[in-house]
Amino acid sequence: MFENLSERLSGVLDRLTKQGSLSDDDVKTALREVRVALLEADVSLPVAREFVNKVQEQATGQAVTKSVTPGQQVVKIVHDALVDTLTGDEDPGALKIDNPPAPILMVGLQGSGKTTTTAKLAKRLKEREGKRVLMASLDVNRPAAMEQLAILGGQIGVDTLPIVKGEDPVAIAKRAKTQASLGGYDVYMLDTAGRLHIDHELIAQAAAVRDVANPRETLLVVDGLTGQDAVNVATEFDDKIGVSGVVLTRMDGDGRGGAALSMRAVTGKPIRFVGLGEKMDAIETFEPERIAGRILGMGDIVSLVEKAQQTIEAEQAERMMKRFQKGQFNMNDLKMQLEQMQKMGGMEGVMGMMPGMGKMAKQVQDAGFDDKIVARQIALIQSMTKKERANPKLLQASRKKRIARGAGLEVSELNKLLKMQRQMGDMMKKMGKMGKGGMLKQAMGGMFGKGGPTAEDMQGMDPKAMEQAAKQMGKGMPGGGLPGLGGGGLPPGLSGFGKKK
C-alpha cells in the first residue's frame, strides 16, 4: 500500500545520502520533492505543507550541516517527523474496557468494513485478552446485515445477540446492554448501520445509540482506499458523535496510505488498528514506527520477526537445526521451508520487510520469479513418494519422469529443484560448522529472540550498509547467494525457472 510513496521518498533521500555536505538549497529541493510525493500519496495539502515545514526547520539547523553524513541525518529527521505525525498521545492498541460489560460502538459509512472489523476485534479480544464478548448488529437497513454478523460470530466462536425482527436500533442497543449485564460478558460491541454518505438520519441514529449505550470506545471504521474524503468523514463523525479512535480497513490494497497521515494530523484521533484482508485474524495494531519505516523503505524488521515467530515452532526449528548441522537436508525440509515462505507472504512479502531489500524484490519480480514458482516446487515434492522425499538420491530418470508427470510439469523443472535442494543442503552444512556455535545456530537464535541481532539493533542500522552486508554474505556462500538467492541476482537453482511463457 505504501509502495508508491516509499519509492518516491527513497529516490529523493538516496540522492541526498550520496552527497558529502548539504546546503540549505539542497534540503529545500529535496523537501519540495518530498511534498510532491506526499501529495501524490493522497496526503492533504495543509498536512503536507506543515510536515515539510517541520522537517525544514530541523534539517537546516547547525547539527545537520556539520554531521558526517548529512543525508542520513535528513532521512532520520523525515522518519522522526513521520512517526510524530502518525503517533497519537494514547497507546493505539489499548482499548478502554475496564468495567464490564464495556460497550464499544462501531460507526462508519456503508461498505467500509464495519461488520467484518467488529468480528475481527471480537476475536482479538477473546483470544488475546481472554474477554467474553457479545456482538450485536443494529443495522436494520441493509439486507442480511444481522445474519452476516451472526454467521461471523459462529465462525469465530463469539456470541451474537438473537435477532428480533422489527426492532429499532435503540431498542436493540438496550437489549444488548441488558443481555451483556445478565450474561456476565466483559465487552459488548454494537455494529451500527452505515450510509453511502453522511446524512442527518445516519448521525441522528448513531447519536441516539450512543446516548443509550454510553460507550467506552467509539471506533470509526474508514476504508483505507477512500483517500482525501476519509478526512472529511472522520471530522464529521467526530464533531457530531465523538470518536475515540480510528480503524483503517483495506490497508492491504494498493491505496497510497496518505489518508492515514492526513487523518491522524487533522482529527488528532489515534489510529488504533489496521485491517489487512478478509480473514478474521487479518487485523493489526497500528504501529507508527513501523509504518514510517515502511514508507521510507527502511523495511519492517519487527513485523518480519513477529511473523516468523508466529509461523515457526521453536522446537521444530531446533530439531531442523540439528539435522542441518549434520548436512541432512531432504525434500521434506525443503517443502517445509517453501511452505514457510508462502505463509509469510511469499518471496516478495519476506523481501519487502527486509531493510534495503525492497528494490531487490522488484528485480526478482522483473526477472520473472514469482510466488507461483514456489507453488510449483511444492507440487513437485508432493508428487514424490515418502522414500524419495527422505532420500532424493534415489531419483533416476524413470522416477523423475513419473514425478514431473504427476505434478504436470517438465523434468527440467524437477532437475532445477533437485539442484536447489543439493545447494541448500551444502550451505546448511557449512553454516552449521561456521564460527562459534555455528552461524546457523545464531541465525535461528536471532529468529527466536535467543541471541543474534535483535529487531531494534537492525532498525537502527543504515539500510545501505545492510544491503551491502547481505551482498557480501551472498559472495561467501555456495552458488553465491542466500538459500537459493544468487549474489544479488536470481537464485542459482531458479535461474531461468520463471521465464513467463
Secondary structure as GFF3:
##gff-version 3
##sequence-region A 1 501
A	DSSP	alpha_helix	3	17	.	.	.	ID=ss1
A	DSSP	alpha_helix	24	40	.	.	.	ID=ss2
A	DSSP	alpha_helix	45	59	.	.	.	ID=ss3
A	DSSP	alpha_helix	62	66	.	.	.	ID=ss4
A	DSSP	alpha_helix	70	86	.	.	.	ID=ss5
A	DSSP	beta_strand	102	108	.	.	.	ID=ss6
A	DSSP	alpha_helix	114	129	.	.	.	ID=ss7
A	DSSP	beta_strand	133	137	.	.	.	ID=ss8
A	DSSP	alpha_helix	145	156	.	.	.	ID=ss9
A	DSSP	beta_strand	159	160	.	.	.	ID=ss10
A	DSSP	alpha_helix	169	182	.	.	.	ID=ss11
A	DSSP	beta_strand	187	191	.	.	.	ID=ss12
A	DSSP	alpha_helix	200	213	.	.	.	ID=ss13
A	DSSP	beta_strand	217	223	.	.	.	ID=ss14
A	DSSP	alpha_helix	229	240	.	.	.	ID=ss15
A	DSSP	beta_strand	245	249	.	.	.	ID=ss16
A	DSSP	alpha_helix	258	267	.	.	.	ID=ss17
A	DSSP	beta_strand	271	275	.	.	.	ID=ss18
A	DSSP	beta_strand	283	285	.	.	.	ID=ss19
A	DSSP	alpha_helix	288	295	.	.	.	ID=ss20
A	DSSP	alpha_helix	301	311	.	.	.	ID=ss21
A	DSSP	alpha_helix	314	325	.	.	.	ID=ss22
A	DSSP	alpha_helix	331	343	.	.	.	ID=ss23
A	DSSP	alpha_helix	346	352	.	.	.	ID=ss24
A	DSSP	alpha_helix	358	366	.	.	.	ID=ss25
A	DSSP	alpha_helix	371	382	.	.	.	ID=ss26
A	DSSP	alpha_helix	386	390	.	.	.	ID=ss27
A	DSSP	three_ten_helix	392	394	.	.	.	ID=ss28
A	DSSP	alpha_helix	397	407	.	.	.	ID=ss29
A	DSSP	alpha_helix	411	433	.	.	.	ID=ss30
A	DSSP	alpha_helix	439	447	.	.	.	ID=ss31
A	DSSP	alpha_helix	455	460	.	.	.	ID=ss32
A	DSSP	alpha_helix	463	475	.	.	.	ID=ss33
A	DSSP	three_ten_helix	478	480	.	.	.	ID=ss34
A	DSSP	beta_strand	481	482	.	.	.	ID=ss35
A	DSSP	beta_strand	485	486	.	.	.	ID=ss36
A	DSSP	three_ten_helix	492	494	.	.	.	ID=ss37
###
